[in-house]
Amino acid sequence: MISTTKISKAFQTVVPSEFRKKYDIHPNDIIEWVDSEDGIKINIRKKITDEDIAGSLTGDFSYDSVKLKKMHNKGLEINKKKFRK
């Protein structure tokens, strides 16, 4: 599938609807622009809430939700040792 969009004067563009539907892209999802030998590659990262992250963890422990979100937004690996209060 190929689609074209225009870059505005503010360097903004629109994600074509067929891609939004196929890849379930929603507001606040993150687009990563990757420079590769083949050209620009785009990755979509879904917005994840504190509840999504906390619900996937096991065990009885506390965590710093702000630190957890920052780590996720930077694409860092999340494990118990890194985010304890």
N, CA and C atoms as an extended XYZ file, in Angstrom:
255
Properties=species:S:1:pos:R:3:atomname:S:1:resname:S:1:resid:I:1 pbc="F F F"
N         0.842       -1.170        0.000 N   MET     1
C         0.000        0.000        0.000 CA  MET     1
C         0.893        1.240        0.000 C   MET     1
N         0.589        2.175       -0.859 N   ILE     2
C         1.320        3.433       -0.948 CA  ILE     2
C         0.321        4.570       -0.818 C   ILE     2
N         0.681        5.571       -0.055 N   SER     3
C        -0.162        6.748        0.100 CA  SER     3
C         0.756        7.956        0.187 C   SER     3
N         0.278        9.105       -0.248 N   THR     4
C         1.095       10.313       -0.178 CA  THR     4
C         0.388       11.367        0.676 C   THR     4
N         1.192       12.165        1.365 N   THR     5
C         0.678       13.293        2.135 CA  THR     5
C         1.596       14.481        1.889 C   THR     5
N         1.119       15.636        2.233 N   LYS     6
C         1.865       16.870        2.028 CA  LYS     6
C         2.371       17.379        3.374 C   LYS     6
N         3.556       17.968        3.378 N   ILE     7
C         4.112       18.583        4.577 CA  ILE     7
C         3.656       20.040        4.605 C   ILE     7
N         3.093       20.473        5.736 N   SER     8
C         2.621       21.855        5.850 CA  SER     8
C         3.794       22.797        6.127 C   SER     8
N         3.515       24.099        6.136 N   LYS     9
C         4.554       25.086        6.455 CA  LYS     9
C         5.109       24.890        7.855 C   LYS     9
N         4.301       24.321        8.745 N   ALA    10
C         4.739       24.044       10.122 CA  ALA    10
C         5.387       22.657       10.231 C   ALA    10
N         5.685       22.037        9.083 N   PHE    11
C         6.305       20.706        9.001 CA  PHE    11
C         5.428       19.619        9.626 C   PHE    11
N         4.118       19.750        9.505 N   GLN    12
C         3.184       18.740        9.978 CA  GLN    12
C         2.632       17.972        8.782 C   GLN    12
N         2.194       16.746        9.046 N   THR    13
C         1.568       15.939        8.008 CA  THR    13
C         0.446       15.126        8.628 C   THR    13
N        -0.313       14.433        7.812 N   VAL    14
C        -1.432       13.621        8.268 CA  VAL    14
C        -1.101       12.152        8.005 C   VAL    14
N        -1.441       11.298        8.960 N   VAL    15
C        -1.299        9.859        8.735 CA  VAL    15
C        -2.521        9.431        7.928 C   VAL    15
N        -2.315        8.882        6.741 N   PRO    16
C        -3.441        8.502        5.886 CA  PRO    16
C        -4.400        7.539        6.594 C   PRO    16
N        -5.688        7.705        6.329 N   SER    17
C        -6.714        6.918        7.029 CA  SER    17
C        -6.535        5.415        6.846 C   SER    17
N        -6.121        4.982        5.657 N   GLU    18
C        -5.958        3.530        5.467 CA  GLU    18
C        -4.864        2.959        6.375 C   GLU    18
N        -3.813        3.746        6.661 N   PHE    19
C        -2.767        3.306        7.578 CA  PHE    19
C        -3.257        3.378        9.024 C   PHE    19
N        -4.013        4.440        9.350 N   ARG    20
C        -4.567        4.557       10.714 CA  ARG    20
C        -5.453        3.368       11.032 C   ARG    20
N        -6.286        2.969       10.069 N   LYS    21
C        -7.197        1.849       10.294 CA  LYS    21
C        -6.453        0.520       10.358 C   LYS    21
N        -5.557        0.303        9.410 N   LYS    22
C        -4.842       -0.976        9.349 CA  LYS    22
C        -3.964       -1.201       10.577 C   LYS    22
N        -3.312       -0.132       11.063 N   TYR    23
C        -2.372       -0.275       12.168 CA  TYR    23
C        -2.922        0.252       13.494 C   TYR    23
N        -4.241        0.527       13.525 N   ASP    24
C        -4.924        0.947       14.745 CA  ASP    24
C        -4.210        2.134       15.405 C   ASP    24
N        -3.962        3.183       14.625 N   ILE    25
C        -3.253        4.374       15.094 CA  ILE    25
C        -4.276        5.384       15.618 C   ILE    25
N        -3.996        5.905       16.812 N   HIS    26
C        -4.907        6.834       17.475 CA  HIS    26
C        -4.148        8.059       17.961 C   HIS    26
N        -4.886        9.143       18.309 N   PRO    27
C        -4.226       10.321       18.882 CA  PRO    27
C        -3.381        9.921       20.094 C   PRO    27
N        -2.262       10.566       20.249 N   ASN    28
C        -1.277       10.348       21.328 CA  ASN    28
C        -0.389        9.133       21.112 C   ASN    28
N        -0.614        8.329       20.066 N   ASP    29
C         0.362        7.295       19.730 CA  ASP    29
C         1.618        8.020       19.269 C   ASP    29
N         2.746        7.371       19.375 N   ILE    30
C         4.033        8.003       19.079 CA  ILE    30
C         4.575        7.487       17.754 C   ILE    30
N         4.997        8.412       16.901 N   ILE    31
C         5.631        8.037       15.637 CA  ILE    31
C         7.133        8.205       15.797 C   ILE    31
N         7.869        7.135       15.557 N   GLU    32
C         9.329        7.174       15.600 CA  GLU    32
C         9.851        7.220       14.168 C   GLU    32
N        10.724        8.169       13.885 N   TRP    33
C        11.338        8.320       12.561 CA  TRP    33
C        12.740        7.732       12.649 C   TRP    33
N        13.029        6.730       11.837 N   VAL    34
C        14.299        6.028       11.889 CA  VAL    34
C        15.044        6.217       10.571 C   VAL    34
N        16.274        6.717       10.644 N   ASP    35
C        17.123        6.879        9.464 CA  ASP    35
C        17.831        5.552        9.220 C   ASP    35
N        17.622        4.956        8.064 N   SER    36
C        18.260        3.679        7.756 CA  SER    36
C        18.919        3.753        6.387 C   SER    36
N        19.649        2.721        6.046 N   GLU    37
C        20.312        2.680        4.741 CA  GLU    37
C        19.293        2.680        3.599 C   GLU    37
N        18.102        2.157        3.869 N   ASP    38
C        17.048        2.074        2.850 CA  ASP    38
C        16.210        3.349        2.767 C   ASP    38
N        16.459        4.306        3.637 N   GLY    39
C        15.664        5.535        3.688 CA  GLY    39
C        15.044        5.710        5.062 C   GLY    39
N        13.975        6.461        5.134 N   ILE    40
C        13.298        6.709        6.400 CA  ILE    40
C        12.315        5.580        6.685 C   ILE    40
N        12.364        5.065        7.903 N   LYS    41
C        11.391        4.070        8.348 CA  LYS    41
C        10.587        4.696        9.483 C   LYS    41
N         9.325        4.363        9.544 N   ILE    42
C         8.444        4.902       10.574 CA  ILE    42
C         7.920        3.759       11.427 C   ILE    42
N         8.055        3.925       12.741 N   ASN    43
C         7.516        2.958       13.691 CA  ASN    43
C         6.438        3.645       14.507 C   ASN    43
N         5.397        2.915       14.837 N   ILE    44
C         4.314        3.443       15.658 CA  ILE    44
C         4.388        2.767       17.023 C   ILE    44
N         4.431        3.593       18.064 N   ARG    45
C         4.381        3.072       19.441 CA  ARG    45
C         3.054        3.487       20.040 C   ARG    45
N         2.343        2.538       20.594 N   LYS    46
C         1.058        2.811       21.204 CA  LYS    46
C         1.248        3.529       22.538 C   LYS    46
N         0.318        4.438       22.839 N   LYS    47
C         0.336        5.099       24.133 CA  LYS    47
C        -0.072        4.061       25.171 C   LYS    47
N         0.707        3.956       26.229 N   ILE    48
C         0.423        2.987       27.282 CA  ILE    48
C         0.185        3.745       28.581 C   ILE    48
N        -0.843        3.368       29.292 N   THR    49
C        -1.179        4.027       30.551 CA  THR    49
C        -0.470        3.354       31.718 C   THR    49
N        -0.484        4.017       32.873 N   ASP    50
C         0.078        3.420       34.092 CA  ASP    50
C        -0.579        2.072       34.385 C   ASP    50
N        -1.889        2.014       34.168 N   GLU    51
C        -2.625        0.783       34.456 CA  GLU    51
C        -2.177       -0.358       33.550 C   GLU    51
N        -1.893       -0.045       32.283 N   ASP    52
C        -1.409       -1.069       31.356 CA  ASP    52
C        -0.088       -1.643       31.845 C   ASP    52
N         0.812       -0.758       32.260 N   ILE    53
C         2.139       -1.193       32.702 CA  ILE    53
C         2.042       -1.938       34.022 C   ILE    53
N         1.353       -1.352       34.988 N   ALA    54
C         1.251       -1.973       36.307 CA  ALA    54
C         0.531       -3.311       36.221 C   ALA    54
N        -0.464       -3.418       35.354 N   GLY    55
C        -1.207       -4.662       35.209 CA  GLY    55
C        -0.375       -5.787       34.623 C   GLY    55
N         0.700       -5.451       33.928 N   SER    56
C         1.535       -6.487       33.316 CA  SER    56
C         2.644       -6.963       34.245 C   SER    56
N         2.789       -6.297       35.391 N   LEU    57
C         3.838       -6.663       36.339 CA  LEU    57
C         3.292       -7.623       37.382 C   LEU    57
N         4.153       -8.503       37.858 N   THR    58
C         3.734       -9.444       38.896 CA  THR    58
C         4.526       -9.192       40.158 C   THR    58
N         3.959       -9.576       41.268 N   GLY    59
C         4.648       -9.419       42.540 CA  GLY    59
C         4.071       -8.265       43.342 C   GLY    59
N         4.461       -8.186       44.596 N   ASP    60
C         3.967       -7.153       45.495 CA  ASP    60
C         5.081       -6.141       45.721 C   ASP    60
N         4.998       -5.003       45.061 N   PHE    61
C         6.018       -3.969       45.198 CA  PHE    61
C         5.441       -2.631       44.779 C   PHE    61
N         6.091       -1.560       45.201 N   SER    62
C         5.629       -0.228       44.817 CA  SER    62
C         6.481        0.263       43.648 C   SER    62
N         5.985        1.285       42.942 N   TYR    63
C         6.716        1.817       41.797 CA  TYR    63
C         6.427        3.292       41.648 C   TYR    63
N         7.300        3.982       40.962 N   ASP    64
C         7.151        5.405       40.677 CA  ASP    64
C         6.546        5.526       39.278 C   ASP    64
N         5.254        5.887       39.196 N   SER    65
C         4.564        5.893       37.910 CA  SER    65
C         5.136        6.925       36.941 C   SER    65
N         5.630        8.049       37.452 N   VAL    66
C         6.225        9.060       36.576 CA  VAL    66
C         7.490        8.507       35.935 C   VAL    66
N         8.322        7.866       36.731 N   LYS    67
C         9.552        7.270       36.211 CA  LYS    67
C         9.220        6.167       35.190 C   LYS    67
N         8.189        5.378       35.488 N   LEU    68
C         7.769        4.316       34.575 CA  LEU    68
C         7.366        4.887       33.215 C   LEU    68
N         6.558        5.950       33.223 N   LYS    69
C         6.112        6.556       31.971 CA  LYS    69
C         7.275        7.127       31.183 C   LYS    69
N         8.206        7.802       31.877 N   LYS    70
C         9.366        8.377       31.195 CA  LYS    70
C        10.203        7.285       30.545 C   LYS    70
N        10.400        6.182       31.255 N   MET    71
C        11.175        5.069       30.708 CA  MET    71
C        10.484        4.504       29.470 C   MET    71
N         9.171        4.335       29.555 N   HIS    72
C         8.435        3.791       28.410 CA  HIS    72
C         8.525        4.728       27.214 C   HIS    72
N         8.338        6.028       27.452 N   ASN    73
C         8.361        7.003       26.356 CA  ASN    73
C         9.729        7.085       25.691 C   ASN    73
N        10.789        6.762       26.430 N   LYS    74
C        12.138        6.752       25.854 CA  LYS    74
C        12.454        5.406       25.203 C   LYS    74
N        11.531        4.457       25.309 N   GLY    75
C        11.739        3.142       24.707 CA  GLY    75
C        12.672        2.258       25.512 C   GLY    75
N        12.858        2.584       26.810 N   LEU    76
C        13.765        1.811       27.650 CA  LEU    76
C        13.103        0.538       28.162 C   LEU    76
N        13.920       -0.459       28.446 N   GLU    77
C        13.411       -1.707       29.001 CA  GLU    77
C        12.956       -1.444       30.431 C   GLU    77
N        11.819       -1.990       30.776 N   ILE    78
C        11.270       -1.789       32.120 CA  ILE    78
C        11.407       -3.090       32.896 C   ILE    78
N        12.079       -3.007       34.041 N   ASN    79
C        12.136       -4.155       34.941 CA  ASN    79
C        12.077       -3.652       36.380 C   ASN    79
N        11.827       -4.532       37.322 N   LYS    80
C        11.591       -4.140       38.706 CA  LYS    80
C        12.750       -3.352       39.302 C   LYS    80
N        13.978       -3.715       38.992 N   LYS    81
C        15.141       -3.061       39.578 CA  LYS    81
C        15.238       -1.585       39.182 C   LYS    81
N        14.819       -1.240       37.983 N   LYS    82
C        14.998        0.109       37.473 CA  LYS    82
C        13.977        1.108       37.979 C   LYS    82
N        12.788        0.678       38.408 N   PHE    83
C        11.779        1.660       38.734 CA  PHE    83
C        11.262        1.620       40.162 C   PHE    83
N        11.943        0.955       41.041 N   ARG    84
C        11.515        0.972       42.453 CA  ARG    84
C        11.654        2.391       42.998 C   ARG    84
N        10.766        2.733       43.925 N   LYS    85
C        10.823        4.045       44.565 CA  LYS    85
C        12.075        4.169       45.408 C   LYS    85
